[in-house]
Amino acid sequence: MNGSPLEKRAERRERNHSSVDLNLVALIDIFTILIFFLLSNMAEVQALPSSKAVSLPLSSAEKAPMETLVVVVNDADLIVDGRRVAAVADVLRSDDEVIAPLKAELDLLAGRRVVQQDKADEARAITIMGDKDIPYRLLRRVMVTCARAGFSDVAFAVQRRDS
């Protein structure tokens, strides 16, 4: 025997004890700089939601779009801020000028938005990302529905034509 159980435990603890010290101060500094860099550059980029199901028309517009509520219209669905609200086939079968599920969703989102005095115009702006091959009557009904929901400033998302 080598000794008492206390001595054996002390030997085991000494043998398993590793002497690796980790300096977290340097890592915290790096992450702080990285977060500051990402936050400062985030405000300069305006990106619309990417959808492979929507092929945008080309345009030579130079003005950058402002950040608004986005309605995506492709050949299958109507999507508002990433949430599917209606099927295009059902909308085209209906004879109503206003698309009821879209209007309900827009009314709900308009009620949630906090309207400040200096941003009152932006609160009622909307961007439509419509596939270039959707029928005009569908696009017209989406615009009428947006207008009836109080979104009077309607913009269309397009791809900038490289010249």
N, C-alpha and C positions, 0 to 999 in steps of 0.2 A: 504494500500500500504506500502511496505517495504522501498521504496526509489526511487531514480531516476533511469533511465535506465542505467546510467554509473555504479551505485552501484550494480545493478543486474548483469551486465556483469562481474564486478570484483568478485562478489560472485561465479558466474558460473565458471569463470576461476580458481579460487582458489579451488573449489570443484573438478573440472576435472583434475587438475594438479596432476600428479603422481610423486612421488619422487624416481623413480627407475633410478639409474645410472648404466651404463654398462661400464665395464673396458675392452676396446678392446686390450690393450697392451698384456695381458696374452694370448688372443686368437691368436694374430699375432705371438707371440713367438712359440706357439704350432704348428701353420701351417707352420712356417718357418722351424722348426725342422723336421716336417713330409715331407715337400717337399725335404729337403736336404737328408733325409734318402731314399726316393723313387728314387731320381735321382742318388744317389751313388750306389744303388743296381740294377738299371736298366741295367747298362752296363755289368753286370756279367751273365745275363740270355739270352740265345739264344733260341728263340722259333719260330718254324715254324708255319704258319697259320694252325689252327685246322679245319679239315673238316671231318665231320662224314661220308661223302660219299666215303672217301678214306681209305682203309685198307692197311696199310704199311706192307711190308715184315719184317721179323725179321733178326737181324744181331748181330754179336758179336764184332762190331767195337768199338774201344775205343776212337778214335780221335773225338773231338767235331767239328761240322760243323761251317764254317764261314758264316757270313751274306751275302746272295746273292739274286739275283732275283729268284723268285720261280714260277715254272710252275706246276700246279696241273692237273693231268690226272685221271679222274674217268671213270666210264662206260658210262657217258652221255655227259660230257663237257670237254673242254680244257680251263683252267683258268690261266691267267697270272696276278700275283699280285692282286688277288681278282676280276679281270674283266674277264668275259666270252668272249672268242674270237672265239670259234668254237664248233660245235656239233660233237661228236665222230662218230655218224652215217654218217654224211656228209664226214668226213675225211676218213673213211673206204671205202665209195663208190667211192671216187676219186682214180685215178691211179697215180697221181703225187707223186713224191718222197718227195717234199717239201710241207709243209702245208702252203698255201699262207696267210691265216689270222693270223696264229701264227708268221710267218716271218715278216709280216707288223707290228705287235704289238711289237715284239722284236727289230726291227729296230727303231721304234719310241721311245721305252724306252732307247735303247742304245744311241740315239741322245740326249736325255734329261739328261743323267747322266753326271755329271762333273767329268772328268777324271783328277786325280792328278798324278804326276809322281810317288809318293811313293805307290799309290794304283792302278796302271795301271793293274796289274794282277787280282785284285779283281773286277775290272770294267767289265771284260769279263767272270766272273764265273757265273754259273747258277745251281740251284738245281731243280731236277725233283721229285715231289711227285707223284709217280704213284701207282695206286691201284695194289695190288699183283695179281689180276685176269685179268688185261687188256692184250690183245694179244700182242705178241712180235713185230709183224709188225707195230702196232701203236706206240709202244715205240721206235722202230727203226726210224720211220719217224719223231717223235718228236726230237730225238737226231740229225738226219740229218738236220732238220730245224734249230735247235739251232746252229749247226756248221756252216751252211751257213749264219746265221745272225751274225757270228763273236764271238759267245760264245763257246770258245774252252775248257774251264775248266768245265766239266759237272759232277755233283755229284747227287747221288740218296739219297732221304730221306728214312730212315729205322727206325724201332723201335729197341732199344737196348734189346737184349735178356738177361734176368736176369739169372745169373748162380750162 
